Amino acid sequence: MVKHQHSLSREGVVAGLIGAGIVAVWFLITDMLQGRPLSTPSVLGQVFLFHLSTPSVSPAESGPVVAYTCLHIGAFVGFGILLTQLVHLAMSSPLARFGLLVIAVCFEFFFIFITYVVFQVTSNLFPWWSVLAANTLSLAGMGTYLYRRHPGLRLQYQREPLGG
């Protein structure tokens, strides 16, 4: 049997970039459909990083877009590394397999909470369902990438789905 080598950092970075890319594309499309390209990273950058209580929605400001994009990518890469570490642990630990489910649920609730806070600050520019959809797609993309990279994980889930 061939033993596969997996790099935690490389897989984590790729998983994080997949997740960040999916969210970015989702909001780029929604922004363009509303006629305000890049308004999402611009507004979020203004609110979170520049602490403006009345962000400019259109046109997008380049400084906040770049700053928020860096934060967004960094956060997703960090999450991707954490998720990848948990996948590596899940290969041998039923508790870690259950942890994958818990982290997925916490990921969604965390961003819904953040959205609720931003929802108040940005006057309903980011409906909760849009953030939920973007993050669900993102999580599915990262999970699919990691699941395909670790065929042994499938066997573990077949043997003991959640450690039962």
CORWOSUL-V26807 format. One record per backbone hydrogen bond with DSSP energy under -1.0 kcal/mol. CO is the residue of the C=O (numbers start at 1). NH is the residue of the N-H. If there is no record, write none. Layout:
<<CO | NH> <CO | NH>>
//
This chain:
<<7 | 11> <8 | 12> <9 | 13> <10 | 14> <11 | 15> <12 | 16> <13 | 17> <14 | 18> <15 | 19> <16 | 20> <17 | 21> <18 | 22> <19 | 23> <20 | 24> <21 | 25> <22 | 26> <23 | 27> <24 | 28> <25 | 29> <26 | 30> <27 | 31> <28 | 32> <29 | 33> <30 | 34> <31 | 36> <32 | 35> <36 | 39> <38 | 42> <39 | 43> <40 | 44> <41 | 45> <42 | 46> <43 | 47> <44 | 48> <45 | 49> <45 | 50> <46 | 52> <61 | 65> <62 | 66> <63 | 67> <64 | 68> <65 | 69> <66 | 70> <67 | 71> <68 | 72> <69 | 73> <70 | 74> <71 | 75> <72 | 76> <73 | 77> <74 | 78> <75 | 79> <76 | 80> <77 | 81> <78 | 82> <79 | 83> <80 | 84> <81 | 85> <82 | 86> <83 | 87> <84 | 88> <85 | 89> <86 | 90> <89 | 92> <89 | 93> <93 | 97> <94 | 98> <95 | 99> <96 | 100> <97 | 101> <98 | 102> <99 | 103> <100 | 104> <101 | 105> <102 | 106> <103 | 107> <104 | 108> <105 | 109> <106 | 110> <107 | 111> <108 | 112> <109 | 113> <110 | 114> <111 | 115> <112 | 116> <113 | 117> <114 | 118> <115 | 119> <116 | 120> <117 | 121> <118 | 122> <119 | 124> <127 | 131> <128 | 132> <129 | 133> <130 | 134> <131 | 135> <132 | 136> <133 | 137> <134 | 138> <135 | 139> <136 | 140> <137 | 141> <138 | 142> <139 | 143> <140 | 144> <141 | 145> <142 | 146> <143 | 147> <144 | 148> <145 | 149> <150 | 153> <151 | 155> <152 | 156> <153 | 157> <154 | 158> <155 | 159> <156 | 160>>
//
